[in-house]
Amino acid sequence: MKKMILSGIFFAAFTGISFAQSANDLPKNASNFISQHFSSETIKEIDKKDGIEGYFNDELYEVEFTNGTSIDIDENGEVTEIETENGTSIPKEALPNQVRTYIESNYSNAQIVSWEKEDDEQEVKLANGTELEFDGSGKFLRID
């Protein structure tokens, strides 16, 4: 029994995952983002990644909502990825302004199922499978 408990503690320490209790445990700008765009959603879990795992990933926090939406947040409190499941969609208002404007103009009725910002690019995936690529400032580049 003692070995099992010690193994569990070692595993938790090695993987570097801890659990935040609420959006208030997140950096202020991330907490504000969730309050502004996902206030009607219930947070299921917030994983904080640190230690070894945090050095290999850009995200430091992963917020999971009960509706299947998840948000990744980097060490600066910036949202780097939003994904949905179960037929839900990302509110257009949660996207950067220039990206949102492009989608409203060209895909006004489309459901957005994921958005990701990585390095100097952003990618949006629509429910119909269309993937739109943008540069870091939100200028449309191409359909992937």
GICOR-V212697 format. One record per residue. N is the residue number from 1. PHI is phi as a letter, one per 20 degrees, with the letter a starting at -180 (none if undefined). OMEGA is omega in degrees with one decimal (none if undefined). BURIAL is I if it has 16 or more other C-alpha atoms within 10 Angstrom, else O. Layout:
n = (N	N)
phi = (PHI	PHI)
omega = (OMEGA	OMEGA)
burial = (BURIAL	BURIAL)
//
This chain:
n = (1	2	3	4	5	6	7	8	9	10	11	12	13	14	15	16	17	18	19	20	21	22	23	24	25	26	27	28	29	30	31	32	33	34	35	36	37	38	39	40	41	42	43	44	45	46	47	48	49	50	51	52	53	54	55	56	57	58	59	60	61	62	63	64	65	66	67	68	69	70	71	72	73	74	75	76	77	78	79	80	81	82	83	84	85	86	87	88	89	90	91	92	93	94	95	96	97	98	99	100	101	102	103	104	105	106	107	108	109	110	111	112	113	114	115	116	117	118	119	120	121	122	123	124	125	126	127	128	129	130	131	132	133	134	135	136	137	138	139	140	141	142	143	144)
phi = (none	f	f	f	f	f	f	f	f	f	f	f	f	f	f	m	d	c	d	e	e	b	f	f	e	e	g	g	f	f	f	f	f	f	f	f	d	c	f	e	e	d	f	e	a	c	e	d	d	b	m	f	f	f	f	d	c	f	e	d	c	c	d	d	d	f	e	n	f	c	c	d	c	e	f	e	n	e	f	d	a	c	c	c	c	m	m	e	c	e	f	g	f	f	e	g	g	f	f	g	f	f	f	f	f	d	b	g	d	f	e	e	d	b	b	b	d	c	l	d	c	c	c	c	d	e	f	e	n	f	d	d	d	c	f	f	e	o	f	f	d	a	e	e)
omega = (-179.5	179.3	180.0	179.7	178.7	177.3	179.1	178.0	178.7	179.8	-179.8	179.5	-177.9	-178.7	174.7	179.9	171.9	-175.4	173.1	-175.6	-177.5	178.6	178.2	177.9	179.7	172.0	-173.1	-177.6	177.2	177.5	177.7	179.2	180.0	178.8	-177.5	-170.6	-176.3	-175.4	-179.5	-178.7	178.2	178.3	177.6	-174.8	172.3	176.8	172.9	-179.0	178.8	179.8	-175.8	-175.9	-178.8	-179.7	-177.0	-178.7	175.4	-177.9	177.8	179.2	169.0	179.8	177.8	177.9	-178.1	-179.9	178.6	177.1	174.7	-178.5	173.8	-176.8	-178.8	-175.7	177.7	-179.1	179.6	176.5	-178.6	-179.0	173.6	178.0	178.2	175.3	171.8	176.0	176.6	178.8	178.5	174.9	-179.0	-179.2	-180.0	-179.0	174.2	-172.7	-175.8	177.2	179.5	179.9	178.7	-178.3	178.3	-179.4	-172.5	-177.9	-169.2	-177.8	-175.0	171.9	-179.8	-177.5	173.8	174.1	179.3	173.7	-179.0	-177.0	-177.6	179.4	174.3	178.0	177.5	176.0	179.2	-177.5	-179.9	178.2	178.8	176.8	-178.4	179.1	-179.4	173.6	-175.8	-179.6	176.5	177.6	-179.2	178.1	-175.0	169.7	-177.4	none)
burial = (O	O	O	O	O	O	O	O	O	O	O	O	O	O	O	I	I	O	O	I	O	O	I	O	O	I	I	O	O	I	O	O	I	I	O	O	O	I	O	O	O	O	I	O	I	I	I	I	I	I	O	O	O	I	O	O	O	I	I	I	I	I	I	I	I	O	O	I	I	I	I	I	I	I	I	O	I	I	I	I	I	I	I	I	O	O	O	O	I	I	O	I	O	I	I	O	O	O	I	I	I	O	I	O	O	O	O	O	O	I	I	I	I	I	I	I	I	O	O	O	I	I	I	I	I	I	O	O	O	O	I	I	I	I	I	O	O	I	O	I	O	O	O	O)
//
